[in-house]
Amino acid sequence: MQKIKKFHVDLTKNTEVPFFQVPSELRIRFGVELFENGNLHLLKDIINNTLHRSEQMDVTFLSGYMINDRRYREKTNIGKYIKIKNWSETIVYRDEINANVIFASIQDVRFKEVYPYIKSIVKGMNSPFIVFYQDSYLVYVSEDVIDIISNDRHLIQNLKNQYQEVFDTYYENR
């Protein structure tokens, strides 16, 4: 999870999604309704433009909770899509829920594994809190949105120009 810090987001201390932890010039959001009715070519295009195939990619997700020394796992289905190797866990106590939260990270994930997983989430599969990241981008995926964050405002501006007709502008300048 150390690599995530360069994006100025903290998954362990905030209950906010990464999108709301950075200024608008470092983020872009897409509603998943864009990909309904078989419009998955747009999804593939966005993912191809951010998660570069040649770069090393990592994934971090909420894998479960510990309450009174007992583990409760989130159903992630991640093992159906991604070969799990180089797994590590970070356990953080959260006062607001009076429990330990378990974040799992997998290093060296392949693009060809990530896209089908993202596609299944967009199609409605329940997913945990999950982010995919490389050197240039961090991508948060949920059943409702795909958020892309970069520490380079020029990369985000290029995406906003390229997808100006379709990206979600509701939280721009907020």
N, CA, C and O atoms as a DFTB+ gen file, in Angstrom:
696 C
 N C O
     1  1       0.816      -1.201       0.000
     2  2       0.000       0.000       0.000
     3  2       0.851       1.253       0.000
     4  3       0.327       2.363      -0.092
     5  1       2.129       1.088       0.100
     6  2       3.044       2.229       0.130
     7  2       2.962       3.035      -1.163
     8  3       3.051       4.263      -1.128
     9  1       2.793       2.362      -2.308
    10  2       2.741       3.053      -3.598
    11  2       1.544       3.982      -3.726
    12  3       1.574       4.932      -4.509
    13  1       0.506       3.718      -2.974
    14  2      -0.708       4.531      -3.056
    15  2      -0.459       5.935      -2.516
    16  3      -1.120       6.883      -2.940
    17  1       0.466       6.079      -1.605
    18  2       0.699       7.380      -0.960
    19  2       1.064       8.483      -1.941
    20  3       0.778       9.650      -1.677
    21  1       1.683       8.151      -3.055
    22  2       2.048       9.189      -4.015
    23  2       0.836       9.852      -4.663
    24  3       0.952      10.910      -5.281
    25  1      -0.332       9.217      -4.516
    26  2      -1.559       9.805      -5.038
    27  2      -2.261      10.685      -4.002
    28  3      -3.321      11.249      -4.272
    29  1      -1.660      10.795      -2.813
    30  2      -2.184      11.626      -1.726
    31  2      -3.566      11.160      -1.250
    32  3      -4.430      11.968      -0.910
    33  1      -3.743       9.850      -1.236
    34  2      -4.951       9.265      -0.672
    35  2      -4.543       8.305       0.431
    36  3      -3.458       7.725       0.401
    37  1      -5.413       8.151       1.385
    38  2      -5.148       7.243       2.488
    39  2      -6.362       6.339       2.655
    40  3      -7.408       6.776       3.133
    41  1      -6.222       5.100       2.267
    42  2      -7.326       4.160       2.352
    43  2      -7.593       3.729       3.784
    44  3      -8.711       3.335       4.117
    45  1      -6.576       3.803       4.630
    46  2      -6.697       3.253       5.974
    47  2      -7.311       4.210       6.986
    48  3      -7.908       3.760       7.964
    49  1      -7.183       5.509       6.778
    50  2      -7.645       6.457       7.785
    51  2      -8.932       7.169       7.418
    52  3      -9.584       7.761       8.279
    53  1      -9.292       7.118       6.184
    54  2     -10.468       7.846       5.740
    55  2     -11.587       6.893       5.346
    56  3     -11.346       5.813       4.808
    57  1     -12.783       7.306       5.620
    58  2     -13.919       6.540       5.144
    59  2     -14.373       7.064       3.789
    60  3     -15.272       6.493       3.171
    61  1     -13.764       8.139       3.328
    62  2     -14.064       8.692       2.013
    63  2     -13.370       7.878       0.928
    64  3     -12.269       7.366       1.128
    65  1     -14.025       7.768      -0.214
    66  2     -13.376       7.149      -1.360
    67  2     -12.254       8.073      -1.832
    68  3     -12.300       9.273      -1.563
    69  1     -11.260       7.547      -2.523
    70  2     -10.124       8.374      -2.954
    71  2     -10.521       9.625      -3.737
    72  3      -9.863      10.659      -3.627
    73  1     -11.581       9.535      -4.517
    74  2     -12.035      10.664      -5.336
    75  2     -12.200      11.940      -4.514
    76  3     -11.849      13.023      -4.982
    77  1     -12.725      11.828      -3.308
    78  2     -12.988      13.001      -2.477
    79  2     -11.795      13.417      -1.621
    80  3     -11.886      14.371      -0.849
    81  1     -10.682      12.709      -1.755
    82  2      -9.479      13.042      -0.999
    83  2      -8.499      13.895      -1.798
    84  3      -7.487      14.345      -1.261
    85  1      -8.793      14.118      -3.074
    86  2      -7.887      14.897      -3.921
    87  2      -8.668      16.025      -4.603
    88  3      -9.886      15.933      -4.754
    89  1      -7.967      17.091      -5.015
    90  2      -8.650      18.186      -5.708
    91  2      -9.128      17.765      -7.100
    92  3      -8.642      16.784      -7.663
    93  1     -10.069      18.508      -7.639
    94  2     -10.706      18.139      -8.912
    95  2      -9.733      18.058     -10.089
    96  3      -9.983      17.320     -11.043
    97  1      -8.638      18.799     -10.037
    98  2      -7.696      18.740     -11.166
    99  2      -6.873      17.447     -11.180
   100  3      -6.125      17.196     -12.125
   101  1      -7.009      16.636     -10.141
   102  2      -6.275      15.368     -10.071
   103  2      -7.197      14.153     -10.164
   104  3      -6.780      13.039      -9.845
   105  1      -8.443      14.350     -10.597
   106  2      -9.401      13.250     -10.612
   107  2     -10.396      13.391     -11.756
   108  3     -10.633      14.483     -12.272
   109  1     -10.969      12.257     -12.135
   110  2     -12.047      12.210     -13.119
   111  2     -12.947      11.038     -12.743
   112  3     -12.474      10.009     -12.260
   113  1     -14.249      11.205     -12.970
   114  2     -15.230      10.175     -12.580
   115  2     -16.112       9.818     -13.766
   116  3     -16.506      10.671     -14.561
   117  1     -16.409       8.515     -13.855
   118  2     -17.335       8.001     -14.853
   119  2     -18.423       7.211     -14.138
   120  3     -18.119       6.339     -13.324
   121  1     -19.676       7.502     -14.428
   122  2     -20.770       6.705     -13.893
   123  2     -20.883       5.414     -14.676
   124  3     -20.710       5.420     -15.895
   125  1     -21.167       4.309     -14.010
   126  2     -21.219       3.022     -14.715
   127  2     -22.406       2.923     -15.668
   128  3     -22.444       2.029     -16.512
   129  1     -23.374       3.829     -15.545
   130  2     -24.493       3.802     -16.489
   131  2     -24.022       4.031     -17.924
   132  3     -24.734       3.692     -18.870
   133  1     -22.827       4.603     -18.093
   134  2     -22.242       4.783     -19.433
   135  2     -22.004       3.461     -20.133
   136  3     -21.992       3.397     -21.363
   137  1     -21.816       2.409     -19.360
   138  2     -21.411       1.127     -19.927
   139  2     -22.570       0.145     -20.043
   140  3     -22.370      -1.017     -20.398
   141  1     -23.778       0.608     -19.745
   142  2     -24.951      -0.248     -19.864
   143  2     -25.292      -0.462     -21.330
   144  3     -24.792       0.234     -22.214
   145  1     -26.140      -1.423     -21.559
   146  2     -26.598      -1.753     -22.919
   147  2     -25.447      -2.110     -23.847
   148  3     -25.449      -1.745     -25.023
   149  1     -24.466      -2.825     -23.311
   150  2     -23.378      -3.337     -24.147
   151  2     -22.358      -2.312     -24.574
   152  3     -21.598      -2.576     -25.505
   153  1     -22.300      -1.163     -23.948
   154  2     -21.344      -0.115     -24.316
   155  2     -19.995      -0.359     -23.631
   156  3     -19.406       0.555     -23.054
   157  1     -19.522      -1.596     -23.704
   158  2     -18.289      -1.952     -23.007
   159  2     -17.035      -1.514     -23.757
   160  3     -15.944      -1.514     -23.186
   161  1     -17.174      -1.141     -25.024
   162  2     -15.997      -0.644     -25.748
   163  2     -15.473       0.642     -25.122
   164  3     -14.265       0.878     -25.116
   165  1     -16.373       1.484     -24.592
   166  2     -15.954       2.704     -23.906
   167  2     -15.205       2.356     -22.623
   168  3     -14.182       2.967     -22.316
   169  1     -15.707       1.384     -21.878
   170  2     -15.020       0.934     -20.666
   171  2     -13.616       0.445     -21.002
   172  3     -12.652       0.825     -20.338
   173  1     -13.497      -0.382     -22.015
   174  2     -12.182      -0.917     -22.396
   175  2     -11.254       0.216     -22.826
   176  3     -10.063       0.195     -22.514
   177  1     -11.787       1.193     -23.531
   178  2     -10.989       2.325     -23.977
   179  2     -10.461       3.121     -22.773
   180  3      -9.285       3.484     -22.735
   181  1     -11.326       3.386     -21.803
   182  2     -10.910       4.137     -20.611
   183  2      -9.854       3.360     -19.829
   184  3      -8.848       3.932     -19.408
   185  1     -10.073       2.081     -19.636
   186  2      -9.118       1.260     -18.890
   187  2      -7.797       1.155     -19.647
   188  3      -6.732       1.221     -19.033
   189  1      -7.845       0.994     -20.957
   190  2      -6.620       0.947     -21.766
   191  2      -5.832       2.249     -21.694
   192  3      -4.602       2.236     -21.739
   193  1      -6.538       3.372     -21.582
   194  2      -5.868       4.680     -21.534
   195  2      -5.302       5.018     -20.160
   196  3      -4.557       5.988     -20.022
   197  1      -5.639       4.242     -19.157
   198  2      -5.148       4.553     -17.816
   199  2      -4.257       3.452     -17.249
   200  3      -3.142       3.731     -16.807
   201  1      -4.718       2.237     -17.253
   202  2      -3.915       1.134     -16.712
   203  2      -3.113       0.518     -17.849
   204  3      -3.578      -0.394     -18.534
   205  1      -1.932       1.017     -18.034
   206  2      -1.100       0.621     -19.164
   207  2      -0.656      -0.830     -19.036
   208  3      -0.233      -1.276     -17.969
   209  1      -0.760      -1.541     -20.121
   210  2      -0.474      -2.973     -20.140
   211  2       0.969      -3.299     -19.768
   212  3       1.235      -4.338     -19.164
   213  1       1.883      -2.435     -20.118
   214  2       3.300      -2.755     -19.921
   215  2       3.812      -2.454     -18.519
   216  3       4.863      -2.958     -18.123
   217  1       3.086      -1.642     -17.770
   218  2       3.540      -1.276     -16.429
   219  2       3.112      -2.304     -15.391
   220  3       2.098      -2.984     -15.546
   221  1       3.901      -2.400     -14.339
   222  2       3.513      -3.232     -13.211
   223  2       2.268      -2.635     -12.579
   224  3       2.175      -1.422     -12.390
   225  1       1.313      -3.494     -12.253
   226  2       0.074      -3.042     -11.643
   227  2      -0.142      -3.782     -10.331
   228  3       0.143      -4.973     -10.211
   229  1      -0.654      -3.039      -9.347
   230  2      -0.989      -3.622      -8.050
   231  2      -2.457      -3.361      -7.772
   232  3      -3.072      -2.488      -8.384
   233  1      -3.011      -4.123      -6.846
   234  2      -4.394      -3.947      -6.447
   235  2      -4.465      -4.011      -4.924
   236  3      -3.793      -4.831      -4.298
   237  1      -5.274      -3.148      -4.337
   238  2      -5.536      -3.168      -2.896
   239  2      -7.042      -3.130      -2.711
   240  3      -7.748      -2.379      -3.383
   241  1      -7.520      -3.952      -1.789
   242  2      -8.953      -4.023      -1.560
   243  2      -9.251      -4.343      -0.109
   244  3      -8.399      -4.855       0.618
   245  1     -10.463      -4.037       0.301
   246  2     -10.904      -4.364       1.644
   247  2     -11.272      -5.849       1.629
   248  3     -12.227      -6.255       0.967
   249  1     -10.503      -6.653       2.369
   250  2     -10.737      -8.102       2.315
   251  2     -11.550      -8.617       3.485
   252  3     -12.062      -9.734       3.434
   253  1     -11.680      -7.814       4.554
   254  2     -12.492      -8.283       5.671
   255  2     -12.337      -7.424       6.908
   256  3     -11.773      -6.330       6.878
   257  1     -12.864      -7.965       7.999
   258  2     -12.864      -7.281       9.289
   259  2     -12.452      -8.263      10.381
   260  3     -12.588      -9.476      10.223
   261  1     -11.953      -7.731      11.475
   262  2     -11.679      -8.538      12.656
   263  2     -12.425      -7.905      13.821
   264  3     -12.188      -6.754      14.190
   265  1     -13.334      -8.694      14.390
   266  2     -14.108      -8.242      15.545
   267  2     -13.944      -9.298      16.628
   268  3     -14.246     -10.473      16.421
   269  1     -13.458      -8.858      17.791
   270  2     -13.206      -9.787      18.907
   271  2     -12.346     -10.978      18.474
   272  3     -12.672     -12.128      18.768
   273  1     -11.266     -10.696      17.787
   274  2     -10.300     -11.700      17.311
   275  2     -10.885     -12.709      16.327
   276  3     -10.290     -13.766      16.117
   277  1     -11.999     -12.419      15.736
   278  2     -12.575     -13.299      14.725
   279  2     -12.594     -12.572      13.388
   280  3     -12.992     -11.410      13.303
   281  1     -12.151     -13.286      12.331
   282  2     -12.108     -12.702      10.982
   283  2     -13.433     -12.903      10.259
   284  3     -14.041     -13.973      10.301
   285  1     -13.852     -11.842       9.600
   286  2     -15.015     -11.902       8.725
   287  2     -14.541     -11.447       7.354
   288  3     -14.063     -10.323       7.205
   289  1     -14.668     -12.304       6.360
   290  2     -14.182     -12.014       5.013
   291  2     -15.253     -11.364       4.154
   292  3     -16.431     -11.708       4.238
   293  1     -14.831     -10.433       3.339
   294  2     -15.690      -9.866       2.307
   295  2     -15.675     -10.822       1.123
   296  3     -14.648     -11.427       0.816
   297  1     -16.804     -10.953       0.468
   298  2     -16.852     -11.777      -0.741
   299  2     -16.332     -10.921      -1.891
   300  3     -16.976      -9.953      -2.297
   301  1     -15.182     -11.279      -2.404
   302  2     -14.549     -10.460      -3.443
   303  2     -14.567     -11.105      -4.826
   304  3     -14.553     -10.398      -5.834
   305  1     -14.596     -12.412      -4.887
   306  2     -14.498     -13.154      -6.154
   307  2     -13.207     -12.841      -6.909
   308  3     -13.088     -13.159      -8.092
   309  1     -12.264     -12.235      -6.245
   310  2     -11.050     -11.798      -6.939
   311  2     -10.219     -12.984      -7.442
   312  3      -9.555     -12.889      -8.475
   313  1     -10.259     -14.094      -6.709
   314  2      -9.500     -15.271      -7.112
   315  2      -9.999     -15.912      -8.396
   316  3      -9.266     -16.679      -9.021
   317  1     -11.221     -15.618      -8.804
   318  2     -11.757     -16.131     -10.076
   319  2     -11.142     -15.420     -11.269
   320  3     -11.140     -15.947     -12.382
   321  1     -10.620     -14.223     -11.038
   322  2     -10.135     -13.390     -12.135
   323  2      -8.632     -13.146     -12.088
   324  3      -7.977     -13.068     -13.127
   325  1      -8.092     -13.026     -10.881
   326  2      -6.703     -12.611     -10.722
   327  2      -5.909     -13.710     -10.023
   328  3      -6.315     -14.227      -8.982
   329  1      -4.776     -14.049     -10.613
   330  2      -3.890     -15.015      -9.983
   331  2      -3.266     -14.340      -8.760
   332  3      -2.581     -13.324      -8.876
   333  1      -3.515     -14.919      -7.598
   334  2      -3.075     -14.284      -6.361
   335  2      -1.684     -14.768      -6.001
   336  3      -1.455     -15.948      -5.737
   337  1      -0.770     -13.824      -5.999
   338  2       0.608     -14.052      -5.576
   339  2       1.083     -12.750      -4.941
   340  3       0.475     -11.702      -5.157
   341  1       2.117     -12.799      -4.194
   342  2       2.628     -11.588      -3.538
   343  2       1.546     -10.872      -2.738
   344  3       1.405      -9.653      -2.834
   345  1       0.802     -11.608      -1.970
   346  2      -0.305     -11.095      -1.156
   347  2       0.230     -10.548       0.154
   348  3       1.074     -11.179       0.791
   349  1      -0.243      -9.397       0.560
   350  2       0.097      -8.867       1.881
   351  2      -1.145      -8.227       2.477
   352  3      -2.054      -7.819       1.754
   353  1      -1.175      -8.144       3.790
   354  2      -2.319      -7.555       4.472
   355  2      -1.875      -6.403       5.359
   356  3      -0.788      -6.414       5.936
   357  1      -2.742      -5.416       5.447
   358  2      -2.572      -4.299       6.371
   359  2      -3.827      -4.260       7.228
   360  3      -4.941      -4.178       6.711
   361  1      -3.639      -4.320       8.536
   362  2      -4.777      -4.312       9.450
   363  2      -4.788      -2.982      10.201
   364  3      -3.787      -2.576      10.793
   365  1      -5.942      -2.313      10.164
   366  2      -6.083      -0.986      10.744
   367  2      -7.328      -0.965      11.624
   368  3      -8.396      -1.428      11.226
   369  1      -7.170      -0.423      12.817
   370  2      -8.327      -0.302      13.713
   371  2      -9.126       0.938      13.346
   372  3      -8.558       2.015      13.165
   373  1     -10.447       0.790      13.236
   374  2     -11.344       1.906      12.940
   375  2     -12.291       2.117      14.116
   376  3     -13.134       1.270      14.408
   377  1     -12.141       3.248      14.779
   378  2     -12.991       3.580      15.932
   379  2     -14.472       3.605      15.583
   380  3     -15.310       3.123      16.347
   381  1     -14.788       4.175      14.413
   382  2     -16.195       4.380      14.074
   383  2     -16.990       3.080      13.943
   384  3     -18.214       3.088      14.068
   385  1     -16.302       1.968      13.694
   386  2     -17.002       0.677      13.626
   387  2     -16.542      -0.285      14.722
   388  3     -17.022      -1.415      14.810
   389  1     -15.614       0.172      15.547
   390  2     -15.106      -0.630      16.666
   391  2     -14.589      -1.999      16.196
   392  3     -14.902      -3.038      16.778
   393  1     -13.795      -1.961      15.131
   394  2     -13.270      -3.203      14.554
   395  2     -11.985      -2.925      13.808
   396  3     -11.688      -1.783      13.456
   397  1     -11.223      -3.984      13.570
   398  2     -10.063      -3.912      12.697
   399  2     -10.524      -4.142      11.262
   400  3     -11.341      -5.024      10.997
   401  1     -10.000      -3.354      10.354
   402  2     -10.299      -3.500       8.933
   403  2      -9.067      -4.099       8.265
   404  3      -7.944      -3.664       8.518
   405  1      -9.281      -5.094       7.417
   406  2      -8.186      -5.786       6.755
   407  2      -8.152      -5.375       5.286
   408  3      -9.101      -5.614       4.541
   409  1      -7.046      -4.754       4.883
   410  2      -6.812      -4.424       3.485
   411  2      -5.804      -5.414       2.938
   412  3      -4.758      -5.639       3.548
   413  1      -6.104      -6.003       1.806
   414  2      -5.182      -6.926       1.150
   415  2      -4.619      -6.250      -0.090
   416  3      -5.323      -5.518      -0.787
   417  1      -3.345      -6.501      -0.358
   418  2      -2.696      -5.976      -1.562
   419  2      -2.067      -7.125      -2.320
   420  3      -1.468      -8.025      -1.731
   421  1      -2.208      -7.082      -3.628
   422  2      -1.591      -8.068      -4.511
   423  2      -0.712      -7.298      -5.482
   424  3      -1.163      -6.352      -6.127
   425  1       0.543      -7.708      -5.583
   426  2       1.478      -7.038      -6.487
   427  2       1.586      -7.797      -7.801
   428  3       1.295      -8.990      -7.880
   429  1       2.007      -7.080      -8.817
   430  2       2.270      -7.656     -10.142
   431  2       1.049      -8.334     -10.750
   432  3       1.120      -9.482     -11.189
   433  1      -0.061      -7.622     -10.772
   434  2      -1.279      -8.130     -11.386
   435  2      -1.215      -7.826     -12.878
   436  3      -0.728      -6.769     -13.279
   437  1      -1.699      -8.739     -13.689
   438  2      -1.649      -8.551     -15.139
   439  2      -2.911      -7.864     -15.657
   440  3      -4.013      -8.095     -15.159
   441  1      -2.725      -7.023     -16.654
   442  2      -3.840      -6.286     -17.251
   443  2      -4.933      -7.228     -17.727
   444  3      -6.117      -6.957     -17.529
   445  1      -4.548      -8.325     -18.349
   446  2      -5.553      -9.243     -18.899
   447  2      -6.412      -9.879     -17.813
   448  3      -7.468     -10.435     -18.117
   449  1      -5.983      -9.809     -16.553
   450  2      -6.794     -10.282     -15.432
   451  2      -7.677      -9.162     -14.880
   452  3      -8.787      -9.409     -14.409
   453  1      -7.178      -7.947     -14.944
   454  2      -7.860      -6.803     -14.335
   455  2      -9.098      -6.390     -15.123
   456  3     -10.156      -6.167     -14.535
   457  1      -8.983      -6.286     -16.428
   458  2     -10.126      -5.812     -17.214
   459  2     -11.373      -6.686     -17.029
   460  3     -12.454      -6.136     -16.816
   461  1     -11.276      -8.012     -17.100
   462  2     -12.495      -8.817     -16.867
   463  2     -13.082      -8.632     -15.471
   464  3     -14.299      -8.700     -15.297
   465  1     -12.226      -8.399     -14.473
   466  2     -12.730      -8.170     -13.122
   467  2     -13.482      -6.843     -13.057
   468  3     -14.578      -6.776     -12.502
   469  1     -12.899      -5.791     -13.621
   470  2     -13.560      -4.488     -13.652
   471  2     -14.872      -4.590     -14.429
   472  3     -15.889      -4.038     -14.009
   473  1     -14.850      -5.282     -15.539
   474  2     -16.061      -5.442     -16.348
   475  2     -17.164      -6.137     -15.554
   476  3     -18.329      -5.753     -15.653
   477  1     -16.815      -7.149     -14.773
   478  2     -17.824      -7.855     -13.983
   479  2     -18.415      -6.953     -12.893
   480  3     -19.603      -7.053     -12.589
   481  1     -17.598      -6.078     -12.308
   482  2     -18.106      -5.131     -11.312
   483  2     -19.077      -4.150     -11.970
   484  3     -20.150      -3.871     -11.434
   485  1     -18.695      -3.638     -13.119
   486  2     -19.541      -2.683     -13.842
   487  2     -20.863      -3.340     -14.237
   488  3     -21.896      -2.674     -14.299
   489  1     -20.829      -4.630     -14.501
   490  2     -22.051      -5.348     -14.872
   491  2     -22.899      -5.720     -13.656
   492  3     -23.963      -6.319     -13.810
   493  1     -22.439      -5.372     -12.444
   494  2     -23.272      -5.561     -11.276
   495  2     -22.779      -6.533     -10.224
   496  3     -23.459      -6.733      -9.217
   497  1     -21.612      -7.149     -10.422
   498  2     -21.091      -8.045      -9.393
   499  2     -20.758      -7.225      -8.148
   500  3     -20.153      -6.158      -8.247
   501  1     -21.148      -7.721      -6.988
   502  2     -20.785      -7.040      -5.748
   503  2     -19.273      -7.014      -5.624
   504  3     -18.589      -7.993      -5.920
   505  1     -18.773      -5.884      -5.184
   506  2     -17.328      -5.773      -5.071
   507  2     -16.956      -5.128      -3.751
   508  3     -17.742      -4.383      -3.165
   509  1     -15.762      -5.420      -3.293
   510  2     -15.277      -4.734      -2.099
   511  2     -14.769      -3.356      -2.491
   512  3     -14.749      -3.009      -3.672
   513  1     -14.367      -2.585      -1.517
   514  2     -13.636      -1.347      -1.777
   515  2     -12.342      -1.778      -2.454
   516  3     -11.555      -2.511      -1.855
   517  1     -12.102      -1.342      -3.692
   518  2     -10.952      -1.840      -4.444
   519  2     -10.347      -0.745      -5.309
   520  3     -11.065       0.048      -5.919
   521  1      -9.004      -0.710      -5.358
   522  2      -8.277       0.201      -6.231
   523  2      -7.185      -0.560      -6.967
   524  3      -6.539      -1.446      -6.408
   525  1      -6.994      -0.203      -8.217
   526  2      -5.900      -0.705      -9.044
   527  2      -4.977       0.473      -9.287
   528  3      -5.450       1.591      -9.495
   529  1      -3.669       0.250      -9.267
   530  2      -2.775       1.390      -9.424
   531  2      -1.443       0.987     -10.048
   532  3      -0.955      -0.135      -9.907
   533  1      -0.888       1.977     -10.750
   534  2       0.421       1.898     -11.370
   535  2       1.145       3.189     -11.041
   536  3       0.762       3.899     -10.111
   537  1       2.187       3.498     -11.797
   538  2       2.940       4.723     -11.527
   539  2       2.130       5.988     -11.787
   540  3       2.246       6.961     -11.041
   541  1       1.317       5.986     -12.832
   542  2       0.633       7.209     -13.241
   543  2      -0.791       7.361     -12.731
   544  3      -1.251       8.481     -12.506
   545  1      -1.494       6.250     -12.546
   546  2      -2.917       6.320     -12.218
   547  2      -3.294       5.383     -11.086
   548  3      -2.683       4.335     -10.879
   549  1      -4.330       5.802     -10.357
   550  2      -5.025       4.951      -9.398
   551  2      -6.474       4.901      -9.864
   552  3      -7.085       5.938     -10.123
   553  1      -7.024       3.689      -9.972
   554  2      -8.389       3.520     -10.463
   555  2      -9.220       2.835      -9.383
   556  3      -8.935       1.703      -8.990
   557  1     -10.246       3.533      -8.910
   558  2     -11.203       3.002      -7.941
   559  2     -12.427       2.539      -8.714
   560  3     -12.948       3.272      -9.555
   561  1     -12.889       1.318      -8.430
   562  2     -14.023       0.756      -9.160
   563  2     -15.092       0.325      -8.168
   564  3     -14.797      -0.333      -7.171
   565  1     -16.340       0.700      -8.448
   566  2     -17.471       0.232      -7.646
   567  2     -18.625      -0.082      -8.594
   568  3     -18.500       0.073      -9.809
   569  1     -19.734      -0.519      -8.036
   570  2     -20.917      -0.799      -8.847
   571  2     -21.527       0.476      -9.424
   572  3     -22.358       0.413     -10.329
   573  1     -21.114       1.637      -8.900
   574  2     -21.696       2.911      -9.320
   575  2     -20.782       3.789     -10.160
   576  3     -21.243       4.473     -11.074
   577  1     -19.488       3.774      -9.855
   578  2     -18.566       4.690     -10.515
   579  2     -17.213       4.045     -10.782
   580  3     -16.838       3.043     -10.173
   581  1     -16.502       4.658     -11.712
   582  2     -15.077       4.407     -11.900
   583  2     -14.403       5.752     -11.723
   584  3     -14.653       6.691     -12.480
   585  1     -13.546       5.837     -10.716
   586  2     -12.810       7.070     -10.432
   587  2     -11.354       6.860     -10.803
   588  3     -10.768       5.822     -10.494
   589  1     -10.775       7.846     -11.463
   590  2      -9.368       7.789     -11.858
   591  2      -8.666       8.979     -11.228
   592  3      -9.123      10.118     -11.321
   593  1      -7.546       8.685     -10.587
   594  2      -6.756       9.709      -9.900
   595  2      -5.333       9.642     -10.420
   596  3      -4.810       8.565     -10.709
   597  1      -4.723      10.793     -10.532
   598  2      -3.310      10.861     -10.902
   599  2      -2.662      11.961     -10.071
   600  3      -3.336      12.882      -9.610
   601  1      -1.370      11.858      -9.886
   602  2      -0.660      12.948      -9.234
   603  2      -0.141      13.949     -10.273
   604  3       0.556      14.903      -9.927
   605  1      -0.480      13.729     -11.526
   606  2      -0.105      14.606     -12.630
   607  2      -1.372      15.224     -13.227
   608  3      -2.136      14.541     -13.909
   609  1      -1.588      16.496     -12.972
   610  2      -2.811      17.156     -13.442
   611  2      -2.927      17.172     -14.963
   612  3      -4.035      17.242     -15.496
   613  1      -1.804      17.108     -15.665
   614  2      -1.845      17.093     -17.134
   615  2      -2.447      15.790     -17.653
   616  3      -3.180      15.799     -18.642
   617  1      -2.148      14.677     -17.001
   618  2      -2.726      13.398     -17.408
   619  2      -4.246      13.415     -17.223
   620  3      -4.985      12.932     -18.081
   621  1      -4.705      13.967     -16.108
   622  2      -6.150      14.046     -15.858
   623  2      -6.798      15.015     -16.835
   624  3      -7.889      14.745     -17.337
   625  1      -6.147      16.136     -17.114
   626  2      -6.716      17.089     -18.070
   627  2      -6.841      16.459     -19.456
   628  3      -7.821      16.693     -20.163
   629  1      -5.854      15.665     -19.839
   630  2      -5.936      14.959     -21.123
   631  2      -7.140      14.018     -21.158
   632  3      -7.839      13.939     -22.168
   633  1      -7.384      13.302     -20.051
   634  2      -8.548      12.418     -19.989
   635  2      -9.847      13.227     -20.044
   636  3     -10.797      12.829     -20.719
   637  1      -9.891      14.353     -19.341
   638  2     -11.098      15.192     -19.357
   639  2     -11.359      15.748     -20.752
   640  3     -12.513      15.876     -21.163
   641  1     -10.315      16.073     -21.471
   642  2     -10.484      16.540     -22.852
   643  2     -10.971      15.405     -23.746
   644  3     -11.883      15.581     -24.554
   645  1     -10.355      14.250     -23.591
   646  2     -10.696      13.103     -24.434
   647  2     -12.125      12.614     -24.189
   648  3     -12.816      12.217     -25.127
   649  1     -12.564      12.643     -22.938
   650  2     -13.889      12.118     -22.573
   651  2     -14.843      13.222     -22.118
   652  3     -15.712      12.987     -21.278
   653  1     -14.683      14.421     -22.670
   654  2     -15.460      15.564     -22.210
   655  2     -16.966      15.374     -22.346
   656  3     -17.726      15.978     -21.590
   657  1     -17.405      14.571     -23.264
   658  2     -18.837      14.363     -23.460
   659  2     -19.437      13.350     -22.489
   660  3     -20.656      13.290     -22.331
   661  1     -18.581      12.548     -21.833
   662  2     -19.131      11.440     -21.046
   663  2     -18.727      11.411     -19.575
   664  3     -19.381      10.729     -18.786
   665  1     -17.680      12.121     -19.181
   666  2     -17.292      12.012     -17.774
   667  2     -18.259      12.800     -16.891
   668  3     -18.888      13.760     -17.337
   669  1     -18.364      12.381     -15.646
   670  2     -19.308      12.946     -14.688
   671  2     -18.748      14.272     -14.156
   672  3     -17.682      14.299     -13.542
   673  1     -19.469      15.359     -14.395
   674  2     -19.000      16.690     -13.997
   675  2     -19.668      17.203     -12.723
   676  3     -19.428      18.344     -12.328
   677  1     -20.493      16.397     -12.075
   678  2     -21.258      16.859     -10.912
   679  2     -20.339      17.416      -9.811
   680  3     -20.657      18.437      -9.202
   681  1     -19.224      16.761      -9.558
   682  2     -18.333      17.196      -8.474
   683  2     -17.150      18.029      -8.966
   684  3     -16.218      18.274      -8.200
   685  1     -17.165      18.458     -10.191
   686  2     -16.106      19.327     -10.676
   687  2     -16.127      20.630      -9.875
   688  3     -17.193      21.181      -9.602
   689  1     -14.976      21.104      -9.511
   690  2     -14.827      22.371      -8.770
   691  2     -15.547      22.369      -7.418
   692  3     -15.970      23.420      -6.936
   693  1     -15.680      21.210      -6.821
   694  2     -16.273      21.131      -5.472
   695  2     -15.269      20.577      -4.527
   696  3     -15.557      20.425      -3.340
